[in-house]
Every structure is written in structure tokens, then in C-alpha cells.
Amino acid sequence: MEKGIAHIIFGPIGAGKSTFAFELSKLHKAIKFSTDEWFKTLFFDDIKGMPNLEWTFERITRCENQIWVIAKQLLVAGSDVVLDLGLHRISDRKRFKTLCEEFDIEYQFYFLSADRTIRQKRILKRNEGNGETFDFPVSPEIFEITDRMFEVPCKSEVLYTKHIDTGTSA
């Protein structure tokens, strides 16, 4: 049986990853996994006030690990998956590349980007609208923290990554 393909999306906050993940999952008839959805369901109600970053990222990593357990089973069974995990750090992306290679799973990375001002406007709009990609509100503080954390793809990542500029308007 032929294995599925892992479509792995990353980019800074507000770049359009969740919207792109919906479109990509329809295009490839793939199962979509979103760290934001899992985090919201499992941990968001436990947060009181400004979340502690160490606590938050420990739980995000738990979500990613469990998502991979399920995604790997689907991939081995021949289904494509779309992984909307954020993957802000180069080391996070390398980890998922290595996991795919360990199990001889084909993968495609998609780097989404947009101007910072556009991304801020998108987040504000998403916070107000509670639309299809809304999982929880993102405060200006959280936007700043996650935006500073994002690591632009290194030269070696560019070789296996499709870069998608999601536009210049909100």
C-alpha cells in the first residue's frame, strides 16, 4: 500500500495558515490537524490571565506529539494529512522532517508569509468575527511574543519548502 503525504504548514502568526490548511485539506482530501484546535480543547480553559510561556509550549509540544501519533497511522495507511502546527522554530520543523524521513513518509512544507501589518489586521479581524479559523482570541501581547519567536526558514529549509505569500491586504 502506498503511504500518504504529509503537508506541513508553517509561518508567523496571522499569515493565513489555518485558512490555507482548510483549502489544502479539501484539495488533497486530507485529514487536517491543527495545534490551535487541540490546545483550545485540552488546555485553554485552564488559562487564567496571561499564560506562562513555558507552561503553554510544554502543552503545545504534547499536542504536536499526539497529533503525530495519529497522523503517522493515517499516513502509513495511505491517507494524506495536513499539519497546521505553527512550527515557529527551525528545530520544530527539523523535528517533523526527521519524523517523516524515519518512517519513509513523503512530505511537503509550505511557508506562509505576509506583511506584519497585514497579519496584525487579520488577527484583530479574526478576534472580532469568530469565523471558521477562530479558536481563541489572540491579544496584542501574544501577537508580539509569537511574532518575535518565529524563525524565518534557513537556507537548507528552502530546498524542500514552498513559499506562499498570502497577499498584501487583510
Number of C-alpha atoms within 10 A of each C-alpha: 6 10 18 21 21 25 21 23 26 27 26 25 27 26 25 24 25 23 12 18 26 18 14 18 18 13 9 14 13 22 19 19 23 20 20 20 17 19 20 13 11 12 13 16 9 9 11 8 6 9 12 10 11 9 10 15 11 10 17 19 16 15 21 22 13 13 17 18 11 12 22 22 13 19 23 17 13 15 19 24 26 28 28 25 25 24 23 20 16 14 11 15 20 13 13 20 20 13 14 18 12 9 12 11 19 15 20 15 22 21 23 21 22 21 16 15 12 17 24 21 14 18 22 16 14 19 17 11 11 12 10 10 17 17 18 14 13 17 13 11 10 15 17 13 13 13 18 12 13 17 14 16 17 9 8 8 16 14 9 13 17 14 15 15 13 19 14 12 11 16
